Amino acid sequence: AHMPSLRNIWHNLRFESCPLLWPLLVRGCGVLGLIDSDMGIRILGLGVGLFFLTSLWLCQRWFGGRAPTLSIALLGGLPALIFVVGANRAYGLAGCLLVLSFGTIWRVLESPSQSRILSAGFICLLFVQCIYYGVIFLGAMLAAGALIAIRRQRWKVAWAMAGIGLVAGASFFIYLPVMHQGSEFLSFWSSPFFEAATLWTGLGNALATWSSANPDAPYGSQIWIWIGLSLAGAIVAVIMQRPPVRQTPNAEVASTDRQRSDLALFCVTSVVLGTIGYTGFLLKVQYFMQPWHYVEILVLWAVSLDGILTASWPALRPWGLVRIGFLLGMMILNAGPAWAEAHTRRSNLDLVAAFLSQNASARDLIVVQDVWEGVTFNRYYRGQAQWLSVPPIDSRDVYRIDLVMAEMNQPDAMSPVLNAINNTLTTGHDVWLVGSIPIERSKDAPSGPTPLPPPPSEMPTRWWGGAYTYWWNQQVAAFLLDHAEQGKTETIATPGLVSHFEDVSVVRFTGYKPGTE
């Protein structure tokens, strides 16, 4: 987002996981001087979080309800949502636009004025420009809207749904070259251990009641609450489609009943189609499932359940009191993890960089165990010591997957790093190793230097980057254990908990001893 020109942003978009909307928004905030510091980025994340709450309220009002109690109860205290929505990524904004797209499509079905169709089209266009797979959820919502329009025999509304979809889909054509280039990196990210059960495990992690600083805590009951409510909502929506036994003579009451029935059908159809489509997408890409992969589908489930609840029990009493009671119960259940997540640092690399800026001398060497962590480290490091990443690539501002994959094809990719470590130790200077990968030999590794990794065509995990990152760091660890006289883990004070996604340590290696090779 802070690259010199829009051309640079476009050229590097293939290394990003989202289309242009979020980078352009961040760039615009930067031009205005709003995110020149970490505090500014946090304020932007806070703004996205408040926008998300506002979108939930607007959507519920458009459904004819009062407050989105069920959505807030399910999502408000979920640690994964707190982690993702406030992060400097597109997922939080995509959740906001999904909710608004859902609500504006329903408004078109309710009263298809020109202004409502245009506003729905604009919001839906922004949504698909936020995340690539947003087109799956938009397609599900528009298909559900078309079903309602056909049921009502309102053919112009059905064509409006198709038109919104065509415009949003046409906007994707500019990304065809980007997606084609990005498809070359899919094998780098895909899990070689993926199976269908991985999706269930990932869902459990996304709904778990623990903070990102404590990933080994027990899951809790959240997943069963979601499943139970989803099944109950689907059953209620189906029951509402049955015609009433007695036809009411009051036309206004009959119209209201049909409206509620259509709302329930719209919600349950959107959820079913969206879940099927997104599950197929995840089975295709076979990612290592992380909480942010589930945010949009959970948001769709939550707003749909709120819509079904509004359609079936619109009155405040007594069901409104039940909703409030459920909200209070979920707040109590999630209070501890939500509080912990809200006070969890996203990274400690800023503290590590500040520590090394003060303690590493100009002739020392810093080795960062992962290129991804190197991008963050580069943002904060202001010292004089040279630093290298594993593997050593010529990009410190962008995670260049193409350069990493090129190193995977090199038989001795770690030579520059190992030579730099050797030169630093032999001249009496220190090597500082930064990362979260344990500095130890693999149990099956022979003594002496770690063998060179095979090319991807001969590697059991093929092009998966994680295997090479581990192997390369085994080479570094073995070299340091063989040649450094002493290794000491430095103590860096960290205020509060740190997310396990970027919680690194620093080990200082001093002295030199000849190796055994």
Secondary structure, DSSP 8 states (H G I E B T S, - for coil): --SSSHHHHHHTGGGSSS-SHHHHHHHHHHHTTSSSSHHHHHHHHHHHHHHHHHHHHHHHHHTT-S--HHHHHHHTT-HHHHHHHTSSSSHHHHHHHHHHHHHHHHHHHH---HHHHHHHHHHHHHHHTT-TTHHHHHHHHHHHHHHHHHHHT-HHHHHHHHHHHHHHHHGGGGGHHHHHHHHTTHHHHB-TT--HHHHHHHHHHHH-SS-TT-TTS---SHHHHHHHHHHHHHHHHHHTTS--SS--S-HHHHHHHHHHHHHHHHHHHHHHHHHHHHHHHHHHH-B---GGGSHHHHHHHHHHHHHHHHHH--SSTTHHHHHHHHHHHHHHHHHHHHHHHHT-BS-SHHHHHHHHHHHS-TT-EEEES-HHHHHHHHHH---SSEEEESS--S-SSS--HHHHHHHHTSTTTTHHHHHHHHHHHHTT--EEEEESS--S--TT--SSS------TTTSTTTT-HHHHHHHHHHHHHHHHHHH-SEEEE-----SS-B-GGG--EEEEEE-------
